[in-house]
């Protein structure tokens, strides 16, 4: 079923630099979304805010959100090991 759906996610990190690095790591994948779906992001202090909008099938949106969250988790874990 197609619906207009919007998902807002706010992730708080210990440092603003971590939020900025993770936001930049998402930039390359922030371009090739399925038709009818968009993602925007911003960093405010140490909080990464991500907004997904879709007029596509809900499962497609949820799969995309899951992929983005997995990428954030992987990048965050990598940064922890580097620090």
URZIFEN-V288377 format. One record per residue. N is the residue number from 1. PHI is phi in whole degrees, 0 to 359 (* if undefined). PSI is psi in radians with two decimals (999 if undefined). Layout:
{{N:PHI:PSI} {N:PHI:PSI}}
//
This chain:
{{1:*:2.32} {2:268:2.34} {3:214:2.80} {4:275:2.07} {5:232:2.47} {6:227:2.33} {7:234:2.21} {8:247:2.29} {9:233:2.31} {10:239:2.17} {11:241:2.15} {12:261:2.23} {13:247:2.85} {14:293:-0.59} {15:231:2.57} {16:298:-0.64} {17:300:-0.63} {18:295:-0.78} {19:299:-0.70} {20:293:-0.79} {21:298:-0.76} {22:294:-0.71} {23:299:-0.75} {24:294:-0.59} {25:293:-0.40} {26:275:-0.31} {27:307:-0.82} {28:300:-0.55} {29:270:0.03} {30:271:0.36} {31:238:-0.59} {32:254:1.02} {33:275:2.75} {34:303:2.68} {35:304:2.35} {36:88:0.08} {37:236:2.41} {38:226:2.74} {39:224:2.31} {40:232:2.71} {41:213:2.70} {42:208:2.75} {43:243:2.20} {44:235:1.95} {45:56:-2.08} {46:254:0.40} {47:246:2.19} {48:265:2.09} {49:252:2.26} {50:234:2.36} {51:236:2.20} {52:249:2.38} {53:230:2.46} {54:207:2.50} {55:243:0.44} {56:259:-3.00} {57:292:2.38} {58:303:-0.69} {59:298:-0.65} {60:296:-0.77} {61:297:-0.80} {62:297:-0.65} {63:295:-0.70} {64:294:-0.78} {65:301:-0.76} {66:300:-0.76} {67:297:-0.76} {68:295:-0.77} {69:296:-0.64} {70:296:-0.72} {71:296:-0.71} {72:297:-0.77} {73:299:-0.81} {74:297:-0.78} {75:295:-0.72} {76:297:-0.77} {77:296:-0.67} {78:295:-0.77} {79:297:-0.66} {80:298:-0.68} {81:288:-0.55} {82:287:-0.62} {83:287:999}}
//
